[in-house]
Amino acid sequence: MDQTHDAGNPTTQHVFLDKESPAVWRALNGLGLKAREAADEAGISRALTELLNVRISQINGCAYCLNMHVADALKNGETTQRLAVLSAWRDTALFTEKERAALALAESITTLPDAHTREREDAYARQHLNTAEYSAVSWLVITMNAFNRVSITSQHPVRRDVKDESEAR
């Protein structure tokens, strides 16, 4: 548990769900590994997987997951330009049709819009993703949403990167 202080509530206890219930955390990690295996088997690149993880974490506002997955995306060959415009991907020509379909599906599963919008986004995704890709992307998105919720609920901290700190001087 971590303690923080604020004016309205002198001591707030943050429960790190992963530490408090390690068996459940291991099960979620196992699901994450299976989702990644399905993505690998479907031919979804690690770069696209990380792009999806970043977009989902942007939507959910998960600072901890954004910090981790932006770094992972860069390690897997993603560019800073594409990451910089990711929240406005629909307004650029920087993404392939397959990436756009995966991003549309990811946003739809994450935000759960009205039925008409879900049907439209699903149809677009199905035009550009085969059944295995559609299923794999869906599982990646469902799993990433769960990880976001664990980190947001636990209020996992983002610690300053020592390398970034030394470069800033």
N, C-alpha and C positions, 0 to 999 in steps of 0.2 A: 504494500500500500504506500501511496505517496500522499503527503500532506501539502496543501497550499493554503494560503491565507487571503481572504478578501474582506472588504469592509462589511458586507452584509452577513457573512457567515465566517466567524473567526477561523474555523478549521474544517476543511472539507476533505474527507477521505476518498481517495481515488482507488478503486479496486481494479487491479490489473487482472482481468478475467483469465488471461492465459496462465498467469501464475497461481491464481486461486483455484482454477479447475484445469490442471494440466492434462488430464485424460481427455477432456472435451477439446482442448486446444490441439492435442496430438491427432484427434479424429478429424478436426477441421483441416489440419495440415495434410493428413492423408487424403482427404477429398481434393485438396488443392493439387497434390501430386498426381492423382488420378485424372483430374481435369487437364493438367499439363500433358500427361501421357496421351489422352484422347486428342489433344491439339496436335501433338507431334505426329501421331498416327494419321491424322487427317491432313497433314501437310501445312498446318498453320505455323508460320515461323515464330521463333522466339521474339523477334523484333515486333511483329504484329501483336503477339501476346502482351508484351510490355506496353505497347501503344494503347491497347485496350485497358490495361491496368491503370495507366495514367489517366485516361479519359474518365473511367469510372470513379477514380479517386478525386478527380476535379469536381465531378458532379456531386459527389457525396461530401466534399469538403474535408477529406481525410489528410491532414498535413503529414502524418507519419508515413502513410502509404505513398503519398506523392513524393516525399523525400527519397524513399527507397526505390520506387519504380521509375522515377526519372533517371536516377543513376543506372539502374538496370537497363533501361531503354538505350541510354548512351553507350553502355558496354556492349549491347547487342547491335550496334550500328545505326541507331536512330540519330537524326540530325537535330541540332539545337533549333534550326529554323522550323522544322515540322513540329517539334514539341512546343515552340513558342506560339504557333497558330492552331494548335490542336483543338482548343475550345471553339474555334471558328472554322473547323475543317470543311463544313459545307460551303464556305465562301472562298475556298482556294482550289487550285488544280494540283495541289501537291500530293494528293492521295490517290491510289489506284482504285478501280471499281470494287475490287475485293475488299480493300481496306475500308472504303466508304460503306460497303454493305455491312461489314463487321462492326464498324462504329455506329451505324444506324441501329443495328440489332442491340448492341451494348447499351445505347442510350434508352431504347425502348424498354428493355428488361430492367434497367436501373430505375427509370422514372415512372414506369407503369402508367403511361398516358391513357386517354380514353380509348375505347375499343376500336373506333375508326382509325385513329392514328396508329395503334398497334398493328392493325391489319395491313395498313399501307407500308409501314416499316418492315413488317414481316415479309410481305410480298417482294419488296425491293431486295431484302437480304436473300430470299430464296432464288431470285434471278441470278445472283452472282456467287452464291455459296452452294456447294453440293450438300447433300444430307449430312455427311460426316462432318463437314466444316461448320454447318449450321449448328449441329448438336454440340460440337467441341467449343465453338464460340459461346454458345448459351451457357455451358457448364463453367467456362472460364469466368464469364460475367457473374453468374450466380455465386460462385465461390469468392470472387473479388469483392462483391458486395458484402458477403459475410465477414471477410477480413476487415473491410472498412468499418463495419459496425462494431467489431471487437475493439479495434484501435480507437475509434471515436468514443465509445462507451468507457473504455479504460483510460482515456486521455493519455495515450502513449506519447511521451515527449519526443520532440525533434531536437537532438543535440547538435550544437554547432560543430561543423566539420573542422578538425584541426588543420587540415591542408588549406581549406578556404580561409581560415583565420590567419595563417602565416602569409598567404598571398595578399591579403588585404593590407598588410603593414608596409 
